[in-house]
């Protein structure tokens, strides 16, 4: 009986040793996935996709900060605002779906209305390489097509990887 228990224990240890490298390899793969790209790698990747970038060294931290050009669309009151409430509500639903799709596809990073009743109704920040692409995406919005909103587009620079706070 002791020999059977000892043999069973040895087999368990042996099998555990055989399986360990697989687990170690799996853990190494997970660690490698979590390693962030260097600023140079990110800059090269963005440049190859047509994005405008520049970098600088932060004097305080000595970190290299990568700046990327985005495009900020100001959504302004358009000339055609006489739609019925039902039409306006339908356009608002389509407008929100359009903005959601832009976000899901990675073309827009931030969208939202302003809290006042001014001529500028809201903004969308487009994460695309060219002004022409941002303008085309913004003008595909059903509210813009209906004339309820018009777009005013501006290039805008922001540091990559810095969250809003």
C-alpha positions in Angstrom: 0.0 0.0 0.0 2.8 2.4 0.9 4.4 1.7 -2.5 1.2 2.6 -4.3 0.8 5.8 -2.4 4.5 6.7 -3.0 4.1 5.8 -6.7 1.0 7.9 -7.0 2.7 10.8 -5.3 5.7 10.6 -7.6 3.4 10.5 -10.7 1.6 13.6 -9.4 4.8 15.5 -8.9 6.1 14.3 -12.3 2.9 15.4 -14.1 2.9 18.7 -12.3 6.5 19.3 -13.5 5.6 18.5 -17.1 2.6 20.9 -17.0 4.4 23.8 -15.3 6.2 25.1 -18.4 2.9 25.4 -20.3 1.5 27.5 -17.5 4.7 29.6 -17.4 4.5 30.1 -21.2 0.9 31.2 -20.8 1.8 33.7 -18.1 4.6 35.1 -20.2 2.2 35.6 -23.1 -0.2 37.5 -20.7 2.7 39.7 -19.4 3.9 40.4 -23.0 0.3 41.5 -24.0 0.3 44.0 -21.1 3.6 45.7 -22.1 2.8 49.0 -23.6 4.2 50.3 -26.8 7.1 52.7 -26.6 6.5 56.3 -27.6 8.5 55.7 -30.8 6.5 52.6 -31.7 3.2 54.5 -31.2 4.5 57.5 -33.1 5.6 55.2 -36.0 2.3 53.4 -36.0 0.3 56.6 -36.1 2.5 58.2 -38.8 2.1 55.1 -41.0 -1.7 55.5 -40.8 -1.4 59.2 -41.8 -1.9 60.9 -38.4 0.0 64.1 -37.6 2.1 63.8 -34.5 4.9 65.5 -32.6 6.6 64.8 -29.3 8.4 66.8 -26.6 10.2 66.1 -23.3 8.3 67.2 -20.2 10.9 69.2 -18.2 9.5 68.2 -14.9 9.1 64.4 -15.4 11.6 64.0 -18.3 9.0 61.8 -20.0 8.5 62.0 -23.8 5.0 63.2 -24.5 3.5 62.2 -27.8 0.9 64.7 -29.2 -1.6 63.6 -31.9 -3.8 65.8 -34.0 -7.5 65.1 -33.7 -10.4 67.1 -35.2 -13.0 68.8 -33.1 -16.4 69.2 -34.7 -18.5 72.0 -33.3 -22.2 71.1 -33.9 -24.0 74.4 -34.4 -27.6 75.3 -34.9 -28.5 74.8 -38.6 -30.8 76.9 -40.8 -33.6 74.3 -40.8 -35.0 74.0 -37.3 -38.7 74.0 -38.2 -39.2 70.2 -38.0 -42.2 68.9 -36.0 -41.5 67.5 -32.6 -41.9 63.9 -34.0 -39.4 64.7 -36.8 -37.0 66.3 -34.4 -37.2 63.4 -32.0 -36.6 60.9 -34.8 -33.6 62.9 -36.0 -32.3 63.0 -32.4 -32.5 59.2 -32.2 -30.7 58.9 -35.6 -28.1 61.5 -34.5 -27.3 59.5 -31.3 -27.1 56.3 -33.2 -24.7 57.9 -35.7 -22.5 59.2 -32.8 -22.6 55.8 -31.2 -21.5 54.1 -34.4 -18.6 56.6 -34.8 -17.5 55.7 -31.3 -17.8 52.0 -31.8 -15.8 52.2 -35.1 -13.1 54.2 -33.3 -13.6 57.3 -35.4 -14.8 59.5 -32.5 -13.6 59.5 -28.9 -15.8 62.1 -27.2 -19.2 63.5 -28.0 -21.6 65.5 -26.0 -24.0 68.5 -25.9 -23.3 71.8 -24.3 -25.4 72.7 -21.2 -26.7 76.0 -22.5 -29.0 77.0 -25.3 -26.4 78.7 -27.4 -25.7 78.5 -31.1 -23.0 75.8 -30.5 -25.0 72.7 -29.5 -22.2 70.2 -28.8 -18.9 68.8 -29.9 -17.5 65.5 -31.2 -13.7 64.8 -31.3 -12.8 62.7 -34.3 -9.8 60.4 -34.0 -9.0 60.2 -37.8 -5.9 61.1 -39.8 -7.3 63.9 -42.0 -9.6 66.9 -41.9 -11.4 65.6 -45.0 -12.3 62.3 -43.3 -13.5 64.0 -40.1 -15.6 66.5 -42.1 -17.1 63.6 -44.1 -18.0 61.6 -41.0 -19.5 64.7 -39.2 -21.5 65.7 -42.3 -23.0 62.1 -42.5 -24.8 62.8 -39.3 -28.6 62.7 -39.9 -29.1 66.0 -38.0 -26.6 67.7 -40.3 -28.1 66.2 -43.4 -31.5 67.5 -42.3 -30.1 71.0 -41.8 -30.9 71.0 -38.1 -27.1 71.2 -37.3 -24.1 72.5 -39.2 -20.5 71.5 -38.6 -17.5 73.8 -37.8 -14.4 71.7 -37.8 -11.0 72.5 -36.2 -7.7 70.6 -35.8 -7.0 69.9 -32.1 -3.9 68.5 -30.4 -3.9 66.3 -27.4 -1.4 64.0 -25.6 -1.7 60.3 -26.3 -2.7 58.2 -23.3 -3.7 61.0 -21.0 -7.2 60.5 -19.5 -9.7 63.2 -18.9 -10.1 64.1 -15.3 
